[in-house]
């Protein structure tokens, strides 16, 4: 992809204060954080072309990441089929990552690669649509 539209309407796409460790049976098994769209309009989840999470430069496997919106949690591969689930610009979504032992105490870099297609901005006759970069990178402190 050679270009992408970028509009950061919000101060934060990844909400740094929303970072939380996930515990299962008293042991740390991952983390979660909230994200908000960086566009003035909402999108259907099926418009998400790419969603990747990296922690300290390490790409998290897709099968270890889930996306939750309006109380509905789904694996990343199912977003393509969520044609009726609308993500409003003002409603944060929750990203959950299952990672053995989570992230250790200290400062870490979280990166979200989030690309959407804008279905009302067709580029040419081949059903290509304007890409929207809604990704972000932040530093979080894990205690």
Secondary structure, DSSP 4 states (H G I P E B T S, - for coil): ----B----SS-SEEEEEEEEEEETTEEEEEEEEE--SSSS-EEGGGEEEEEEEETTEEPPGGGEEEEETTEEEEGGGGGG-TT-EE-TTSPEEEEEE-TT-SPSEEEEEEEEEEEEEEEEE-SSSS-EEEEE--EEEEEEE-
